[in-house]
Amino acid sequence: MHPALAELWLPILLATVGVFIVSSLIWTVIGWHNSDWKKLPDEDKAREALRGVAHGQYSLPYAADMKAKQDPEWLAKTREGPTAMITVWDGDPTNMSKQLVQWFIYILVITVILAFVTSKLVHSGESFMMVFHSFLILGTLTYSGAPAMGSIWFAHSWGRTVKDIIDGIIYAVVTAAIFGWLWPAAQVAEQL
């Protein structure tokens, strides 16, 4: 018999908290993502040029659609360079409360989906290793499947992408270990 999602509330909660804590340690204590960004040559001049620009994502040079990208002026600017994709944030970037809440909710949603899918594949009472491997595979695909798109399409360094993939594998291991440990035992009726 497969466990009901309601039976998995404790591992869902603990895995969510575990991934949140591990990700916080990776980003704040270990600091191995610090090298993912570089300083502009004249940071003050760039800051002044961006002052007053509203929150959002921007491209330089800008083209609204594929037709605009055929315009000779846009093509000339692109060939001449530089080109850039810029994200501008509103407010104080050191106050990350909103992002942390969103990150926690995102982890919770992922964990619920992983628990739901795995509960349809793995029976109650399965071994730690069976549950661990199932969550490890699905969790790795979930947390590590997308970062390469940043390098392919948005010029993120491949070093950053490899670190993001490793982060995702770590998150999957945490999730898999907690679910393996707390996976529901088989019901007595099932064992007879």
Residue pairs with C-beta under 8 A, 6 or more apart in sequence:
1 123
1 124
1 186
1 187
1 190
2 119
2 120
2 122
2 123
2 124
3 119
3 123
3 124
3 183
3 184
4 119
5 112
5 115
5 116
5 119
7 124
7 184
8 115
8 119
8 179
8 184
10 182
11 115
11 178
11 179
11 181
11 182
11 183
12 108
12 111
12 112
12 115
14 178
14 182
15 111
15 174
15 175
15 178
15 179
16 104
16 107
16 108
16 111
18 174
18 175
18 178
19 107
19 111
19 171
19 174
19 175
20 103
20 104
20 107
22 170
22 171
22 174
23 103
23 107
23 167
23 171
26 32
26 33
26 167
26 170
27 33
32 163
33 160
33 163
35 159
36 156
36 157
36 159
36 160
36 163
40 46
50 86
50 88
53 88
54 88
54 90
55 88
55 89
55 90
56 87
56 88
57 85
57 86
57 87
57 88
58 85
58 86
58 87
58 88
59 83
59 84
59 85
59 86
60 82
60 83
60 84
60 85
60 86
61 74
61 77
61 78
61 83
63 69
63 71
63 74
68 74
69 75
85 154
85 155
107 171
110 142
110 143
111 175
113 142
114 135
114 138
114 139
114 142
114 175
114 179
115 179
117 138
118 131
118 134
118 135
118 138
118 179
121 134
122 130
122 131
122 134
122 183
123 186
124 183
124 184
124 185
124 186
124 187
124 190
125 183
125 184
125 185
125 186
125 187
125 190
125 191
126 183
128 180
128 181
128 183
129 180
131 176
131 179
131 180
131 183
132 176
132 177
132 179
132 180
133 176
134 176
135 172
135 175
135 176
135 179
135 180
136 172
136 173
136 176
138 172
139 168
139 171
139 172
139 173
139 175
139 176
140 168
140 169
140 172
142 168
142 172
143 167
143 168
143 169
143 171
143 172
144 164
144 165
144 167
144 168
144 169
144 172
145 168
147 156
147 160
147 161
147 164
147 165
147 168
148 161
148 165
150 156
150 160
150 161
150 164
151 157
151 158
151 160
151 161
